[in-house]
Amino acid sequence: MNGYWINSYSEITITRDFGSCNICKNVAISKKVAKSMLAMAMISQLMPYYGGAIIDEEWQNTNSKYVIVKIRGTIHIDDFFSKYHFLAFHTAEQRNNFLKYNEQLVKDYLMID
């Protein structure tokens, strides 16, 4: 198994000839995917500062959720009622501030170069 993994210092590290094993599930095929994995973990830690993650029950109601998505390789903001997105916020202001202060993290998560 060859690929990239996130070490204990949160650095993306390449591995070669790791062998095939069941405990190696944290090895990504590319650096781009590993960066997305790390970004997702970091975003999950930041979400409480931006109103908290939208929970499953909230996706069932008809209130708008304000999202950041990738369309044709670029970042777009939108709002949805029930279509799940990881980068979803309770208000447009929370979404816009998150993007303003964490744009590179969003690009890494969405795998935008």
C-alpha positions in Angstrom: 0.0 0.0 0.0 1.3 3.4 -1.0 -0.2 6.7 0.0 -0.4 9.6 2.4 -1.3 9.7 6.0 -1.5 12.4 8.8 1.1 11.8 11.5 0.9 12.7 15.2 2.2 16.2 14.4 -0.7 16.8 11.9 1.7 16.6 9.0 0.9 14.8 5.8 3.5 12.1 5.2 4.1 9.8 2.3 4.3 6.1 2.8 5.6 3.5 0.4 5.3 -0.3 0.5 3.3 -0.1 3.7 1.9 -3.5 3.0 -1.7 -4.5 3.0 -3.3 -4.4 6.4 -6.6 -3.8 8.1 -5.3 -1.2 10.5 -4.1 1.1 7.7 -7.4 2.6 6.9 -6.1 6.2 7.5 -3.9 6.0 4.4 -5.2 8.1 1.5 -4.4 7.4 -2.1 -3.2 11.0 -2.8 -1.9 14.0 -0.9 -5.0 16.0 -2.0 -7.3 13.5 -0.3 -5.1 13.5 2.8 -5.3 17.3 2.9 -9.1 17.0 2.7 -9.2 14.5 5.5 -7.1 16.8 7.7 -9.2 19.9 6.8 -12.4 18.0 7.7 -11.0 17.2 11.1 -9.9 20.8 11.6 -13.3 22.2 10.4 -15.1 19.9 12.9 -13.0 21.6 15.7 -13.9 25.1 14.4 -17.6 24.6 13.9 -18.6 25.4 17.6 -17.2 28.9 17.1 -19.5 29.4 14.1 -22.8 28.3 15.6 -22.1 24.5 15.8 -22.7 21.8 13.3 -26.2 21.3 12.0 -27.5 18.1 13.6 -29.5 15.3 11.9 -32.8 16.5 13.4 -32.2 20.0 11.9 -31.8 18.6 8.4 -35.4 17.3 8.8 -36.9 20.8 9.3 -37.7 23.4 6.6 -35.4 26.1 7.9 -32.6 27.2 5.5 -29.1 26.0 6.0 -26.3 28.1 4.6 -23.7 26.1 2.9 -20.3 26.3 1.2 -20.1 24.0 -1.9 -17.8 23.3 -4.8 -19.2 23.9 -8.3 -17.1 23.4 -11.3 -13.9 23.6 -9.3 -14.7 26.9 -7.4 -16.2 27.8 -4.1 -19.9 28.9 -4.0 -22.2 29.8 -1.2 -25.8 28.8 -1.3 -28.7 27.8 1.0 -30.6 24.6 1.2 -33.4 23.2 3.3 -32.6 19.5 3.4 -29.8 18.7 1.1 -26.9 17.6 3.4 -23.5 19.4 3.2 -20.7 19.1 5.8 -20.0 22.9 5.4 -23.4 24.0 6.6 -24.2 26.8 9.0 -27.3 28.2 10.8 -27.0 31.7 9.4 -25.5 33.3 6.3 -23.3 35.5 8.6 -21.8 32.4 10.2 -21.1 30.8 6.8 -19.7 34.0 5.3 -17.4 34.6 8.3 -16.2 31.0 8.3 -15.3 31.3 4.6 -13.7 34.7 5.2 -11.4 33.5 7.9 -10.8 29.9 6.7 -10.8 30.0 2.9 -7.6 27.9 2.5 -9.1 25.3 4.9 -12.3 25.2 2.8 -10.2 24.8 -0.4 -8.3 21.9 1.1 -11.5 20.2 2.3 -13.2 20.7 -1.1 -10.0 19.6 -2.9 -9.6 22.9 -4.8 -6.1 23.8 -5.8 
